[in-house]
Amino acid sequence: MNNRKKIIGVSHLVKKFGNFTANDDLNFEVFKGEIFGFLGANGAGKTTAIKILCGLSSPTSGTVMVAGWDVGKFPDRVKERIGYMSQRFSLYNDLTVKENFRFYGGIYGLSASAIKERTAYFLKKLEMEQTRDVVLSKIPLGWKQKLAFSVAIMHDPQVVFLDEPTGGVDPITRRQFWELIYETAHQGTTVFVTTHYMDEAEYCERVSIMAEGRIVALGTPAQMKENYNARTMNEVFVKIAR
Amino acid sequence: MRKLLYILQKEFTQVFRDKAMLPIIFIVPVMQLLVLSYTATFEIKQVRLVVVDHDHTPESRALITKFSGSSFYKVTDQVEQYDRAADLIKRGKADQFIVIEPQFARNLVIEQNANIQVITDAINGSAASLMSAYAISIIGDYNREIIVGMTPLAGQALPISVQPSFWYNPELNYITYMVPGILVLLVTIIGLFLGSMNLVKEKEIGTIEQINVTPIKKYQFIAGKLIPFWVIANVDLAIGLLLAFFVFNIPVIGSVGLLFGVASIYLVAILSIGLVISTLANTMQQAMFISWFFLVIFILMSGLFTPIESMPHWAQILDYANPVAYFIKINRMIMLKGSGWSDIQSEVVILAGYAVLLFTFSIWRYRKTV
């Protein structure tokens, strides 16, 4: 593990909202091409942390290095190098598939030909070529989530953050989604994913589990099951989060 | 720059794809101009007059005929008692009544002095003073005729003769005065509402979050939100000017280029106010209420309906901060008087100052972090 390039380095991250400490001294590292599961019950502080990692929020104290830059100091440098898919679906429902790709490609500074080429590539991979000129509001949720993921990695980021990407998605689409995640990680993009589905946690290379603003466990799913004497990640989660 | 073009392309696509938006942008302003220009008038025609004639002589009837012959008056009732007339006013069936005293004709001839009482419903003060002035002028006319009738030379003997001449709007046409102001009103409404709704809509549906994780520069995003509506409002102004010319026969006497130049500066200021509201509000509802708050104050204080000169001193001072007041003044000057750059430059400089200040403030206020 240690000979792989470090993509995310968090040390002593603290985030306070008034008296409430949402993130209490977080320390972890994530490496190139890794699928890192970021787990925790609702309100454990996952979304706060992910927002800090993406430069949407600044830490109260501590250092957060992402893709070689300090997020607190150079948020835009970091933003060029990461992809993000939020909990809420946040592509434009009133634009077509092609227009969404074109807009985000344009914002990330891709050339017109690169935008065309990447759009064609993703649509072919998702077998969604026929939806190219359909507005997003007419496309089913599962397909939209796969599109949102594709748009998030369109500019070939070093790391992509997925905040509960498969919420409300059917099991078959969920499986297809994870195939996309594997493929992306295999190509060298780090995947940082939060989820409430513990079967998905099993697919991660390493997972961390948060409770009350702290990381209470971190390791491979196999190590965790052994440490907590559990058969599944679900049991691990229930033991810790309780 | 290339990124800005992609943002503009997206914004224009969204505006023109929204089926509800097109009528709002292009039909509503036309309706506003056509309807408001005819209705926003203080002229009072057809005052409903009740007459209480206690005299019933040819002289009293001649006076009543003078009222009924005026295009401003409609004699709706003749009653015998004062109380009946007062009751008609009270119930809103009449606007004014006159009481002709008994012995009116006799007093005129013998005493050379007779009284007429004029009573006006003064709930609306400015309307009441107009109606009162009408009545006094009609009675004054009648007075003069009587004097001339009794001493034939008196008519020619008036030493000063007044020949008023009204510049820039010789027919004292109210529409001519209102149209330039209403043009400002409609581009202001379009600018302020579109400016304040658009960004906050992205907040409400959550798409802003995706934008905020991109390396987009704040000025690029704000400019991308401003330019489309700036173009649209200018197009609206062009449509309005064409309507003013073809429907109301009001040409732009001054330079059309100068007018659009000023409008462009003004619209940056108005759209920036909208964008500032947008960055402060979290929902479209909040943005709507804040926009209304500013819009109502700006417009009521703009001199559109009531002259700024007749406002109290403190309100006139406040109006230095009202961009709408500047542009209404400038637009009337350019359209009706043909004023040039040198006549309006100080106002334009102030507007430009506002535009720069507000645009910068909206960029600063827009937060890519939560």
HADDOCK unambig.tbl for C-alpha pairs under 7 A between the chains (distance, minus, plus):
assign (segid A and resid 54 and name CA) (segid B and resid 213 and name CA) 6.38 0.50 0.50
assign (segid A and resid 55 and name CA) (segid B and resid 213 and name CA) 6.91 0.50 0.50
assign (segid A and resid 55 and name CA) (segid B and resid 369 and name CA) 6.98 0.50 0.50
assign (segid A and resid 56 and name CA) (segid B and resid 212 and name CA) 6.79 0.50 0.50
assign (segid A and resid 56 and name CA) (segid B and resid 213 and name CA) 6.57 0.50 0.50
assign (segid A and resid 56 and name CA) (segid B and resid 368 and name CA) 6.42 0.50 0.50
assign (segid A and resid 56 and name CA) (segid B and resid 369 and name CA) 4.29 0.50 0.50
assign (segid A and resid 56 and name CA) (segid B and resid 370 and name CA) 6.01 0.50 0.50
assign (segid A and resid 57 and name CA) (segid B and resid 369 and name CA) 5.00 0.50 0.50
assign (segid A and resid 57 and name CA) (segid B and resid 370 and name CA) 5.45 0.50 0.50
assign (segid A and resid 76 and name CA) (segid B and resid 215 and name CA) 4.94 0.50 0.50
assign (segid A and resid 79 and name CA) (segid B and resid 213 and name CA) 5.77 0.50 0.50
assign (segid A and resid 79 and name CA) (segid B and resid 214 and name CA) 5.35 0.50 0.50
assign (segid A and resid 79 and name CA) (segid B and resid 215 and name CA) 5.09 0.50 0.50
assign (segid A and resid 80 and name CA) (segid B and resid 214 and name CA) 6.48 0.50 0.50
assign (segid A and resid 80 and name CA) (segid B and resid 215 and name CA) 5.31 0.50 0.50
assign (segid A and resid 84 and name CA) (segid B and resid 213 and name CA) 6.83 0.50 0.50
assign (segid A and resid 88 and name CA) (segid B and resid 206 and name CA) 6.70 0.50 0.50
assign (segid A and resid 90 and name CA) (segid B and resid 206 and name CA) 5.64 0.50 0.50
assign (segid A and resid 90 and name CA) (segid B and resid 207 and name CA) 4.34 0.50 0.50
assign (segid A and resid 90 and name CA) (segid B and resid 210 and name CA) 6.10 0.50 0.50
assign (segid A and resid 91 and name CA) (segid B and resid 207 and name CA) 6.06 0.50 0.50
assign (segid A and resid 92 and name CA) (segid B and resid 207 and name CA) 6.82 0.50 0.50
assign (segid A and resid 94 and name CA) (segid B and resid 14 and name CA) 6.66 0.50 0.50
assign (segid A and resid 95 and name CA) (segid B and resid 14 and name CA) 6.96 0.50 0.50
assign (segid A and resid 103 and name CA) (segid B and resid 6 and name CA) 5.82 0.50 0.50
assign (segid A and resid 103 and name CA) (segid B and resid 7 and name CA) 6.85 0.50 0.50
assign (segid A and resid 103 and name CA) (segid B and resid 10 and name CA) 6.58 0.50 0.50
assign (segid A and resid 106 and name CA) (segid B and resid 3 and name CA) 5.74 0.50 0.50
assign (segid A and resid 106 and name CA) (segid B and resid 6 and name CA) 5.67 0.50 0.50
assign (segid A and resid 107 and name CA) (segid B and resid 3 and name CA) 5.23 0.50 0.50
assign (segid A and resid 107 and name CA) (segid B and resid 6 and name CA) 6.91 0.50 0.50
assign (segid A and resid 107 and name CA) (segid B and resid 216 and name CA) 6.32 0.50 0.50
assign (segid A and resid 108 and name CA) (segid B and resid 214 and name CA) 6.86 0.50 0.50
assign (segid A and resid 108 and name CA) (segid B and resid 215 and name CA) 6.87 0.50 0.50
assign (segid A and resid 109 and name CA) (segid B and resid 3 and name CA) 6.66 0.50 0.50
